[in-house]
């Protein structure tokens, strides 16, 4: 009798259900913004990465429409064949100017940017040092590269140094990879320490600025700017799908690095170029971020307002409020089943916040992310409802 080669899938799904790791989509019925409509019900949106509220900005919409009318809905080929438009190069130059680097390269998603860049930079004869809390795209890029991968304890530069002292010598090249802002906790990497260590042990350093671009730094250029490291030699990766309200990813750095990636990054070479609409929207967003700093200022005002409101309650956070430095706040919950129940109670009270469970993060939590477009009343409502539904 021939066994069913696909029978394991049903059993795997049963296991996922049993441990409360099952996931399904929820249809949002309106334009992106501080309020969502799901199943016909308005919810205050605290689960968005649209930090500056640009995804629904009319200027981005108009730019996307104009680009679509001029170039169509897709570029129909990889960038090295028929998929390159001047819009793509304009966006790359705008990113490089914004990040104060020599050049930049745009990928069709942030995930593709990380896996393509890491697998191009290192291989089987090389070493990767990865923060244990890094985003999935960084971790999978490391695996795909074929390099030896060592994880160091989250934001622990001393353990990173110890690992390099023990393991660096036999390897040809070494790459340290880290998030700038860690998406599941909202804390920042110790960038100054990482730069010192990378120089000491002759390592490349890649910083994922996905949740920092448009948010951190004097001009919104990210953690590298926030830590006054703009002139340092390192690799800056980021996304166009969060504060820039569009889609895509980028890598910014030296002209030689970018030229090398154009020739060696498989997820850029063999992928259809970013659509004209997404490219034009991102280009419009960069201009807005640079010319309207009040959006970023309002976001940070909301962060401080929420911290003040939280201090009046007895909620616990993954990171003490006094140490919180980002628009991401996480309330730890004991297990996956409980966090799902709390997430549903929040929805019933008009709040949409992410109920995070393993394996997305190591522990369950309610994850709250702020937008510049949240109002004071919405922040007050969030705190009041959280205090009612989360056990002290």
Residue, then its C-alpha position, 0 to 999 in steps of 0.5 A: x500500500x502506498x502511503x499518502x506523502x501529504x498525510x503529515x500536513x494534517x497532523x502538523x496543523x493539529x499540533x499547531x492548533x493544540x499549542x495555540x500557534x495557529x494563525x489566520x488572516x483578518x480582512x481590513x475593510x478600509x484604508x490604512x490608518x489609525x482606525x481599522x474596520x474589521x468585520x464591520x467594526x471600527x477598531x483603534x489600530x495599535x498593530x501597524x508599522x505605518x509609524x508616520x501615517x503615510x500609507x494613506x497620504x494622498x500625495x503617495x496615492x497620487x504619485x502611485x497613480x501617476x507612475x502606474x499611468x506612465x509605466x503600467x502596473x508592473x515592470x515585467x522583468x528583473x532589473x538587469x533585463x527589462x525591469x529597470x526604470x529611472x524611477x528606481x534609480x531616483x529612489x536609490x539616489x534619494x535613499x543614499x542622500x537620506x542615509x548619507x551613503x555613497x549609494x543604495x540598491x532597492x529590492x522588491x521587499x525587505x525580506x529579499x534585501x536581507x536574504x540576498x545581501x547576507x548570502x552575497x556577502x558571506x559563504x561556506x568559509x565565513x562566519x556570521x555572528x547574529x543577535x538571538x532576537x534578530x528578525x526572521x529575514x536576518x536569520x534565514x539569510x544567515x542560514x542560506x549563506x552557508x556560513x557558520x552561524x553563531x548566535x550571541x545573547x540579545x544585546x550582549x556585546x561582551x558575549x559577542x566579543x568572547x565568541x569572536x575571540x574563540x572562533x574568528x581566526x579560522x574564518x576568511x570573512x566575518x559578518x555581524x548582523x543585528x536589528x537596529x530596533x528589535x521589532x518584538x521588544x522595541x529596544x535598540x541595539x548597542x551600535x557603538x559597541x558593535x562598531x568597536x567590536x567589528x573593527x577590533x575583529x575585522x568584521x563587516x557589520x549589517x544593521x537592519x533599520x526596518x523599524x528605525x528608518x523615518x523614526x530615529x535620528x535628527x532627520x529620521x535616517x535611523x539608528x545609525x544617525x541616532x547614534x551619530x555613526x553616519x560616517x562609519x563604514x557599515x551596511x545599512x538595510x531598511x524597508x520602504x513598507x513601514x514609515x515610508x508607507x509603501x513596499x520594498x527594501x533597500x541596502x545603503x552603503x559604499x559604492x563598491x558594496x552596492x555595485x557588488x550586490x547588483x552583481x551577486x545578490x540573487x534576490x535582486x538579480x532574479x526577482x522582478x523589479x519593484x512596481x512603479x506604484x510602490x517605487x513612486x510612493x516610496x520616493x514621495x514618502x522620503x521627500x515628506x519625511x525630509x520636509x515635514x519633521x513635525x510628523x516624526x515630532x508628533x510620533x515622539x510626542x505620542x510616545x511620551x504621552x503614552x508612557x505618562x499614561x501607562x505610569x498611572x497604571x500597574x501594567x508590566x512591560x518587557x522593557x521598563x517605561x523609563x528605559x523604553x526608547x521606541x514607539x513599540x511597547x510590549x506587555x508580557x502575557x504568561x502563555x499563548x492561550x491567554x494572549x489570544x483571549x486578551x487579544x479578543x477582549x481588546x477587540x471587543x472593546x474597540x482596540x486592535x493590538x497584536x497578540x504575539x506568540x511563539x515562534x514569532x517571539x520567544x514569549x507571548x505578549x501584547x505588542x503595541x505600536x504607535x503612529x503619529x496620527x493617533x489622537x490623545x483620546x485614542x491613547x487614553x482609550x488604549x490605556x484604560x482598556x488594557x488596564x481592564x483586560x490584562x491581569x495585574 
